Amino acid sequence: MLKMFGKQVKVKSGGTAIAGRPPVRLRVWIGFNVKVEGIIEKRAEPAKTTRTVGSQRIYMELGKEPEKAAKYAEQYDGLVSDIAGILNGMDIALHDEEKFFTAVWSVIYSNLGVRYGDGKHGFLFESLETNRWNCDTSVFLVFDIGRALGTELEVVDLPEHAIIAGKRFYFETAQYKHPEYHPIEDLQNEYPVIYGRFREDEKIMSFVYYNMGHVHEENGEHRKAIRCYNKAIERNPGDADMYNGRGFAYTKLEEYDKALEDYDKAIGISPNNALAHYYRGCVHWELGKYKQAADEFSEAIRIDPKDADQYEMRKYARLRMREVKGAAADLIREYWFRLKKPIKKQ
């Protein structure tokens, strides 16, 4: 696969994902110490079917370890209950979304030891275990808190990001300096590409299947990864990232026609998806279609002009087409960006 499997994928959190695996949502959000004394108290063991989507997610993540799943599900449900109890005691008007979002932010940052970051796989039980919460796991928490208080919220799935939306405002949960919420009518302007808005448990679980597919991909279990991506796509067919993930698994299996179909679907959903264009270019490279590969890498560069890997792959494609001058220019740009130095305009 040449450089495709060493590519670094840029994400909004400022982290990277290695392209030996599909792009994982490395979305930074708030994290907090779930072991704060006096916050977590002993509760009866919950049934496997629980009312919180977070507990359902944990049982899915730890399907082969039911005792461990029960432990973390109990811890998570207790956390949701405690935070909801604090908010309830504040006597806020739950129909007032501004006050609700401000209160949620205040409780999490004022009452709990907060830090944010990403776990190894983006699993919810990892957030409880390591005290590092990312965007995906944390929107589950806020969603469940709202549900416990009778507040109608939605999980909004965005490219490389996720937020919470109410009827009048959407809530940027990644903002830790101050509560940040905006009128819901501004959502489309701020985020032109919205993969979906969900309040149904089954659709929200698409996040879980996506992450599980990623883990199988890391382990070289491409067929298992595809089965997980299939389940994710069944629940959330409007998410381009999920097609990229499945397409990547097909690419690793050298099932290039299926891979191209998935990358085409990702681009159909999100035309400015640089990663889908890059991956599609890599498939054309493998098929010996160097002109098509160069065109795809050029489109990826147009969308994301500071990605060194894209210049590198276009360089190789141009060399195969004997476009030495263009390849030399790409070589210079590749090394400029690897050194994190700006390119001077000519």
C-alpha angles and dihedrals in degrees: 000000000000112000096348091090095050097047119129113223116211118222135186094255090065092248129113138230122208115237093229078090134032119275109281121205100251093182115166118222140151120303129190142189106264090191095068106145114255095015101086117051132178115275135179115273109271124232116255090251104064135172095240119082088214093062091047088052093052092052089052093048092049099035093141093047106054095168092052090045091052090051095052094039089055090048092049095047089049091052092051091047093049095049091046089050092052091050091047090052090053087065093224120170101253092199088061103083094190091058092042095053092044091049093048090051092046095050095047095047100034104037099037134050100255133204131143138216146109133291124220095267104010092253121156094228088056089057089055092044100045102027090236115124125188131192097269096050094041097053085058089056096049091044091053092046089053091048091050089055095044094251115144110230136163132213108231114208113209135169105288091341144070133200140174123252132195129184096275106019142028120221124222098211093183092069108100101168095067138346109280121195131149138194111281091234088067093058097089092049093050094043111027091178114059116173095194149321114227141181097159114101094224094056094045088055089069086086090060096050089048092055092044089052089053092053092051088049091054089053093050092249096135098164092052089047091054092051090054092047089050090057091046092051092047088059098038112021093167098068113103092194090065092054089048089053094050092042090054091053090051089049091054088052089049091240090139100169091057091044092053091049090056094046089049089053091049091052091045089057096039112019093185093056102131094186093056091051090048093050092046089052090052091054091051088050091054089050092051093247096135098167092054090045092052091049091053092048089049090054091049089051091050089056097040109019096176100062110112095196092062092055090047094054093045087050091058092046091051091049090055088053090048092244092144098165093052091045091052091052090051090050090056092048092046092056094042090058094042087057089045092236122141121247114238115236114245 
